Amino acid sequence: TVGSILEHIPPLWPGVILGAGQLYRGSHHNIHALAGTVLALRGPLTAMSVAGDYAIGDPGLLADELLDEVPRKTHELAVVPHWSDHTLALDPRYADFDPLFIDAAEDPLSVIRRIGSCRKVVTSSLHGMIIADAFGIPRRFVWSPTMHREGDFKFRDYSESVGTPFEPGKLVQASRWHVEDRKHQLFDAYRELGRMVRRGLV
């Protein structure tokens, strides 16, 4: 359901798509030939290439719903590098804030809880941005040297879904109205998936 994976889904795959997106604008995918169902796509840029009626939103926006309670704010700043980024954690600009360094490869619930415990987030990860938005935390995206070759399509696709400009290097807080709207659409999409499972359709 999550990630820039539409280009990797094979023709006639019978499953359900709920929140995935493209990695590049105009890239080839087989969504039109699928036997399965599209319940949601990550953002409006991905949606331009897929006809149909479905929700828009990345399921990572529901990350805060996985916790029993909202984490208490114990840190001023979280630094969340992309899994391929080995430079952000060494950036001296953030040392004065005594940041909480978060490894995205840790237990997922621990990553979510630790991000939620911070007042601001600096990240080179798309899902670092998204989890910050789920909690309503201001976040700053910084490019990783390893990420430039992928381009910014997935970031702009997600950012447009929450009505927030993609502005690397700036502290940004996503629109709570847009985030909550996306969450409601995703809840509805998961309810529909539940109905499909109960009917034996997937």
Residue pairs with C-beta under 8 A, 6 or more apart in sequence:
1 17
1 18
1 19
1 20
1 40
1 59
2 19
2 20
2 58
2 59
2 60
2 127
3 20
3 21
4 20
4 21
4 22
4 23
4 42
4 154
5 20
5 21
5 23
6 17
6 20
6 21
6 22
6 23
6 27
6 29
6 31
6 46
7 22
7 23
7 24
7 27
7 28
7 29
9 17
9 20
9 29
9 30
9 31
9 34
10 30
11 30
11 33
11 34
12 30
12 33
12 34
12 35
13 30
13 34
13 35
13 36
14 34
14 35
14 36
14 202
15 36
15 202
16 36
16 37
16 38
16 39
16 193
16 196
16 202
17 31
17 34
17 36
17 37
17 38
17 39
17 40
17 41
18 39
18 40
18 59
18 186
18 189
18 190
18 193
19 40
19 41
19 42
19 57
19 58
19 59
19 60
19 186
19 189
20 41
20 42
20 46
21 41
21 42
21 43
21 45
21 46
21 58
21 154
21 157
21 158
22 29
22 45
22 46
22 49
22 153
22 154
22 157
23 150
23 153
23 154
24 150
24 151
24 153
25 45
25 153
26 49
29 49
31 38
31 49
31 50
32 50
32 51
36 202
37 196
37 202
38 50
38 52
38 54
39 54
39 55
39 189
39 192
39 193
40 54
40 55
40 56
40 57
40 59
40 185
40 186
40 189
41 47
41 50
41 54
41 55
41 56
42 56
42 57
42 58
42 154
42 157
42 158
42 161
43 56
43 57
43 58
43 156
43 157
43 158
43 159
43 160
43 161
44 56
44 157
44 160
44 161
45 153
45 156
45 157
45 160
46 157
47 54
47 56
54 189
55 182
55 185
55 186
55 188
55 189
56 161
56 182
56 185
57 161
57 182
57 183
57 185
57 186
57 189
58 127
58 130
58 158
58 161
58 182
59 186
60 127
60 130
60 131
60 134
61 130
61 133
61 134
61 162
61 179
61 182
61 183
61 186
62 134
62 183
62 186
62 187
63 112
63 130
63 131
63 134
63 135
64 70
64 112
64 116
64 131
64 134
64 135
65 183
66 109
66 112
67 109
67 112
67 113
67 116
70 116
70 135
71 113
71 114
71 116
71 117
72 117
73 117
73 118
73 119
74 117
74 118
75 98
75 99
75 100
75 117
75 118
75 119
76 97
76 98
76 99
76 118
76 119
76 120
77 94
77 97
77 98
77 99
77 100
77 118
77 119
77 120
77 121
77 122
78 99
78 100
78 101
78 102
78 114
78 115
78 117
78 118
78 120
78 121
78 122
78 123
78 132
79 88
79 89
79 91
79 94
79 99
79 100
79 101
79 102
79 121
79 122
79 123
80 102
80 104
80 111
80 115
80 121
80 122
80 123
80 124
80 125
80 128
81 87
81 88
81 89
81 103
81 104
81 123
81 124
81 125
81 128
81 144
82 88
82 104
82 123
82 124
82 125
82 126
82 128
82 144
82 146
82 147
83 104
83 105
83 125
84 144
84 146
84 147
85 124
85 125
85 144
85 145
85 146
85 147
86 146
87 144
87 145
88 122
88 123
88 124
88 142
88 144
89 101
91 142
94 122
99 122
100 114
100 117
100 118
102 111
102 114
102 115
102 128
103 111
104 111
104 125
104 127
104 128
106 114
111 131
112 131
115 121
115 128
115 131
115 132
115 135
115 137
116 131
116 135
116 137
118 137
119 137
119 138
120 137
120 138
120 139
120 140
120 171
121 128
121 129
121 131
121 132
121 137
121 138
121 139
121 140
122 139
122 140
122 142
123 129
123 132
123 139
123 140
123 141
123 142
124 141
124 142
124 143
124 144
124 147
126 154
126 155
126 158
128 139
129 139
129 141
129 155
129 158
130 158
132 138
132 139
133 139
133 162
133 164
133 174
133 179
134 179
134 183
136 173
136 174
136 176
136 179
137 173
138 171
138 172
138 173
139 171
139 172
139 173
140 169
140 170
140 171
140 172
141 155
141 166
141 167
141 168
141 169
141 172
142 168
142 169
143 168
152 166
152 168
155 166
156 166
159 165
159 166
161 178
161 182
162 174
162 175
162 178
162 179
162 182
163 174
163 175
163 177
163 178
164 172
164 173
164 174
164 175
164 178
165 172
193 202
196 202
